[in-house]
Amino acid sequence: MKLHFCKYQGTGNDFILLDNRSGQIQLTTAQIHQLCDRRFGIGADGLMLLELEQGQDFRMVYYNADGNESTMCGNGGRCIVAFAKRLGVIAHTARFMAIDGLHSATISEAGEVNLQMIDVEQISHTDTHSILNTGSPHYVVWVEDAGAVNVFGQGRQIRNQDEFQPKGINVNFAQVKKDTIIVRTYERGVEDETYSCGTGVTAVAIASVKDKTGQFDIAIETPGGKLSVSFEKDTPHTAINVLLSGAATYVFEGDIEI
């Protein structure tokens, strides 16, 4: 089977995008894993199908690099909006369905995507970390020097703790520095550090204000680039009107035989 694909990246978080509005693309876990392989395939942190969804512009179906369908991907959501614009499915606004529910977004001519994330219903803090779900579950650790952290080793250890099984948890190491927060993320499903994680930086931004309430706009810096997260907290342990903003960039397209 020959597939036509587009490759997109959002702050270094890269994805294979497939137009499946016809419904004819049916991929196995092994095939998705092969396509995402950086040596034997196209290479990506994940793969997405853009499909038809009644009453909305499209449906986003997301798979991790291991080939398994996963929870919400924030950078992936921004990239599929850019892909939909390229296909002519949308112009400058989008409403689409994902695994965690309905999302809305806007996209500028320059490719800046503002993506509405789900409301966060529960935020738990301890002296050492925070846990919250921003479409995917995240564990946030505050560190003095994010650059010195063994993200693979420490992230893998936390991700595999018994309390988070069987699916595991994504792990973020965050450092507050002047007017920004530096974030490095270990992603389950990729099973390694990624250049950026949209749901991860969203989790870090919300966790950073602890139990404060009000409106916030947080600047984030990842190894792959800069993002911003705005949100409102009307209670200490919830967040609403969450918006993830940053560039989503077309890289290349091609055909591959699988």
PyMOL commands that set and color helices and strands:
alter all, ss='L'
color gray80, all
select helices_A, chain A and resi 29-36+74-87+146-148+151-159+162-164+198-208
alter helices_A, ss='H'
color red, helices_A
select strands_A, chain A and resi 2-10+13-19+46-51+58-64+93-98+101-107+112-116+123-125+129-133+137-142+170-177+180-187+192-194+214-222+225-233+240-247+249-257
alter strands_A, ss='S'
color yellow, strands_A
deselect
rebuild
show_as cartoon
